[in-house]
Amino acid sequence: MENAAKIHPATSFEVHIPLNPTMHLTTSTENVKHVLITKFDNYPKGPLWRDNFADLLGEGIFNADGVAWKKQRKVASYEFSAKTLRTFMYDVFAKHSQQALSVMKTEKAASSSELVDCQEVFARYTLESIGVIGFGCSLGAFKDANVSASFGDAFNLATLHTADRFVDPIWKLKRLLQIGSEKKLSAAIRQIQSFCSKVIAERHQDKNLDEKADLLSRFMSMSKNSTSDVNRISSRGEEGGGELEFSDKELYYIIINFVLAGRDTTANSLTWTLWELSKEKNKGCVDKIREENRELRKDAGAGGEGLHDHDLISKSHYLKSVIYEGLRLHPPVPVDIKEAEKDDVLPDGTIVKSGERVMFLIWCMARQKDIWGDGAEDFKPERFLGEEGKFKAPEGETAGRCPRS
């Protein structure tokens, strides 16, 4: 698609696969806005996505459509805007970042010419952090450098074999017969469910549930407390409203969806950003990060190294621009697919029939000169800096960061 976009002026292409609906590939920002915002209700995830992810994600927010999606979206928006949760998340990530650095310094590679597998360390870092934020308990990711936590292993297998379904035309038959990848997927999901069921059961017995800050406890407390702010909001007759009560099954899928959203995406983003910073041509970026760090700590009268204060992090404009640039060039979700419920016409004139799919290619869009200007393929954090060197987000969010994707 990237090569096609360079050769042809069109921003949308059709792909026809036997026994499958037409797929419309697009790199048009107007088309993406149309699908994700203007005609959002006409473009659900569709049965292809939902069927493939149903066993792992159930009716969680990343696999739901319609009222089920709106209900969880409402709660998620409320929860993640809460200062107590943001502070808790920051403290967890800050604590575990020090553990990750300690691992890098103490493992054998740090004292020899051998390589450090940063992606593996980042995966353990995010797994442990998401475990505490999501479940309120350690998953043991830092206990042994050579042995991953059983939950992490099971989750890796579950996501791997779920992805296999998109290219395996007989996966439903394999699931019925419990053979091959589907047998492994079923075993992994049983292991995940066993762990989560135990945690949820224990949390039901916790008399201090309302005092805990992790997501599971907050959702359970909200479900039990009919006087909570979000329940009052939902009872005003808004679409998708009603009392926000969650069964144990719903709680399980809610947390699993957030683990999926925060684990691999964060680890991969950290890895790609570090890879960009390690290039000789980007050495100046590292120098600027260090200089900004020194200046902020000097102004705050803080000693030592690193930024462990939320206020200092919020003032790290160049560091934030580096992270955004890493996400731009290496989006955690490089493509996204929606399915049209009704016939429609995209802004560029593409005709989409009911049941046909629209795939927007976020990775390709990040390299388009008409969107990002000359040097679109270069790692240039300065593109996110405005006047006086302060961070400035681009006009409108790109597809990969759109809250409705």
N, C-alpha and C positions, 0 to 999 in steps of 0.2 A: 504494500500500500504506500509506503514511503517513497519508493522508486516511482510508482505510478503517479503520485502527486507531483513529483518533480518533472515528469515527462508531459503529463496532460494538465490542462488548466482546471479541470473539474475537481470539485471537492467531495463528490459522492460517487460511489461505484456499486454495481450490483454483483452479487455472487449467487450462482445457481448450483445447488447441490442436489443430486437425485434423491427423491423421497423426503426432501426438506423444504420448508417455506423459503421464499426469496430473502436473502440477507442484504440489507443496504448498509454499506460501509461509508462512513462520513468523517471528514475532518473540519467541517464547517462549524464555527462557533455559534452561528445563528441557528443551525439545525439542532445543536446540542441544547441551546437555551429553549428552543421550541419543545423538545422532547422532555426535558427535565423540569421546566417551569411552566411555559405557556399552556401546553397540552399534557401536563403531567398525568392527569387521571386517565388519559387515553393510552398511556404507555406503561403498563405494569411490567413486572419482571417476566411474567408469562409462564406457561406450563413447563417449558424446557428447563428453565432455571429452577423453578420450584420443585419439579420432580427430581432433578439431579441432586439437589441439596436437602431434600425433605428429611432423609434419615438422620443427617447430621445437625441441621439447623431448625428443623420443624417449622413452626410458625413464628420464629424469631424475627426481629426487625429487618434483617438482611435477606429474609426469604419470604416475607409477608407482603401482601398487597391489600388495598382497600381499608376497611375499618380496622382490621388487626394491625396493619402498619401504622395507621393514624393514632391508635391507642398507645402503642409503644413509643412512637415518635414524640407524642405529647409528654409522656413520662420522662423519656430520655432528655428532652430539651429542658424540662424543669430541673431534673437532677443535676445535669452537667452545668447548669447555670448557678448552682448552689455553691457559695464560697467555701463551705465546710468540705465538700467533696473535692473541689479544686485544690484546696490546701492539703488535704489528705493525699491526693494523687501526687502532688509536688513532693511532699515529704517522702513518700514511698520511692519514687523514681530517684530522688536525690540520694537516699540511703543506699539503694541498690547500685547506683552508678559508682559509688565508692567501692562496693564489693566487686564490681566488674573490673575496675581499675586495679584492684588488689590482685585479682586473678591474672590479669595481663602481666603484672609486675613479678608475681611469684612463680608462675608456671615456668617450666624448663626453658621455653623458647625465649623468655625475657633475658636470660643470662647467657645465651649462646647465639650462634648464627642461624638457628632454626627459626621458622616462621611462626607467628601467632595467628591462629585462625580467628580473626576478629568477628566474623559472622557467627561463628559458633558461640563465642562469648556473648555477643549481643543477643543471640537467641535465648541463652540462659538468663541474661539480664531482664529481657522483656517477659519471659515466662514467669520468673519469680515475682516481678513487679505486678504483672496482670493477675497472678494468683492472689496476691495480697489485696489488690484493689477490687478484684471481682468476687473472691470467696472469703477474704479475710484470713487466709492461712498460707503458710509457706508451702511451696511445691518441691522444695529441696533441690532447686536447680544449681545451687552453688556448693552443694555438699561434696560432690565428686566430679572432677573434671572429665573423667572417662565414662561415667555412667549418668545418662540423662534421667530425669524424673520419669516415673512410669506414666504419669499423666501426659507429660510432654511427648513421650514416645507414641502413646496412643493417639494423641491429637495430630501428630505429624502423619501417622498412617491414615487416619480418618480423612484429613484434608487431601492427602495425595490420591487416595483411591476414589474419593468423591470427584476430584478433578478428572480422573480417568473416564468417568461416565460420559463426559462431553465428546469423547472420541471413540467410545466403545458402543456400537449399535446393539449389542446383545447383553448389555449389563443387567437388564431386568430378568432375563433368563438365567444368568449366572447368579443373581440374587435368589431367585426361586430355588435353584439347585444347590445354593450355598457352595460354590466352587470359585477358584481363582481369586481375583482381586475383591470380589464381593464377600467372600468368606472372611478375608482379612479385614475388610471394612466393618463387617458385623461384629467381629471380635473386638476391634478397637473401640467402636461405639459402646459396646457393653461395658468395657473397662472405664470409659469416660462417665457413663451413666451411673455406674457403681460408686465411683468416687463422689460425684456430685450429689447423688441421693443421700449418701452418708453425711455430707456436709450440711445439706438442707435439713435433714432430720435432726442433727445436733443443734442447728440454729433455732429450730422450733422450740427446743427446750431451754434456750438461753433467756434468762430473765432480764438481761441487760441489752436486749436487742436494739432498743431505741437509741442507745448510746454508741453503737458501733457505726463506723463510717464507710465500711466496704459496701459495694453495690448490692450484693445479695441481701445483706441486713437492711439496707435502705429500702429496697423493693418490698421485702417482707413486712417491714414496719409500716410502709405506706399502705400496703394491702390490708393490714389489720386496723389501721387508724383511719376511720372514715372522716375524721375532722381535719386531715392533712390539707395543706394549701392546694396541692395538685388535684385532690379529690373534689374540693370546692370548685376549682376551675372547671373540671370535667362535668360537673353536674349542672352547668348553665345551659345545657341544651345544644352544645357544640356537636358537630358531626363527629362521630367516633367517640362520643363522650360516654357517660355512665360511670358508675362506681369502678374505680380502677383496682379490682381485686384479681389476684393471680393465684392459680393453682400451683402445686409443686412442679407439675410438668411444664407450665408456662415459665415459672421461675428458672427451671433448668435451661430451657431454650434461650431465655433472655440473657443469662450469664454466658452460655456457650457462644452466642452471637457476639457478645462484647469481647470475649477472649479471642475469637477469630479476627475481629476488627483491629484489636490492639497489639496482637503478638507478632505475627510474621511481618505485618506492614511496618511496624516500628523498627524491628531488627533489620529488615531489608533496607529501609530508608537510611538508617545509621550506617550500614555497610557501604551503600553506594556513595553517600556523602563523604565518608572517610576515604573511599577510593578516589574520589575527585580531588580531595585535599592532598592526597599523597602524590599527585602528579607534580613533576618539577615545575611545569608552567603555572601551577596554582599555588606555589610556595608563598606568594605575596598574600594570599587569602589567609593562610595560617598565621602569618606575621600580624595581620590586621586583627584577627581574633584575639591573639595574645595581647596586643597593645590595648584593645578595648577592655579586655579583662583587667589589665593592670590599672588603667585609668579609673575604671568603675570602683575597683577595690580601694584605690588611693583616695578617691573622693568620699567613699563611705567610711574610711578609716579602718578597713578590714585588713587583717593580715593573712598570711598563707597564700595558697593558690586555689584557683577554681572559684566558681560561683555557687554558693549554697544558700543564697537568700533569694526569695521570690521577687523582691523589689529590684535586686540587681539584675536578675534574669530578664525582667520586663524592660529594663533599660538597655539591654544588649542588642542594639539595633542591627549591628553588622552580623552578629551571630545568628540572629533570626533570619536575616536575608540569605545567609549561607544555607540554612535549613530549607528555606523556601526554594532556593535555586536547586538544591538536591532533589526536592520533591518534584520540581518542574521537569528536570531532565530524566528522572528515574521514578515516575509515579508508582506508588504501591499497587494500584489497580490500573494497568496499562490500557485495558479496553473495558467497555461496559456494553451490555446488551439489554434492549427493551423490546417488547412485542406489542404491536398495535392492536387495540381492541376494535377500532372502527377505521374505515378508510380515511386517509389523511393526505395532505400535501405539505411537504417540508418547505421552509422558506426559499431554498434554492430550486424549487420546482420538482423535486423528486416525489413521485407518486408512491405512497405506501398503502397497500391493501390490508384489510383486516387479516390478522394472523401472521403477517410478514414481520420480520425483525429488523431493528435498526441497531447497528453496532458503531459506537463512536470510538475512534482510535486516539486515546489520550496521549500515548507515547509519541505518535506521529505529530499531533498538534503542537507538542512542546518544541518541535524542531521546525516549525513553519515560520518563514520570514514575515509573512503577512500578519502574523499574530505577535511575534516577538522581535521583529526587525532583523537587521544584519547581525550575524554572529549568534543566531538562535541556537546553534548546536554547541556553543561555547559555554563553559561554566563561568558565569559572570554575576555574582551576588549583587553587584552595584545596581542591577536593573530593578531591584526592589527597594532601593534607597531614594528618598525624596529630598526635599530641601534640608540643608543643615545635617545631612547624613542620617536622617531618621527613617526608620522602616516605613514603607508605604506599600500596601497590598495593591495588586493590579486592579483595574476597573472591572468589577464583576469577577466572580470566582470561576476558575477553569473547571472543566467537567470532573477532573479527578478529585477536586475538593468540594464539589457541590454537595450541600447537606442532604439533598434529595436522592443522591445516587446510591 
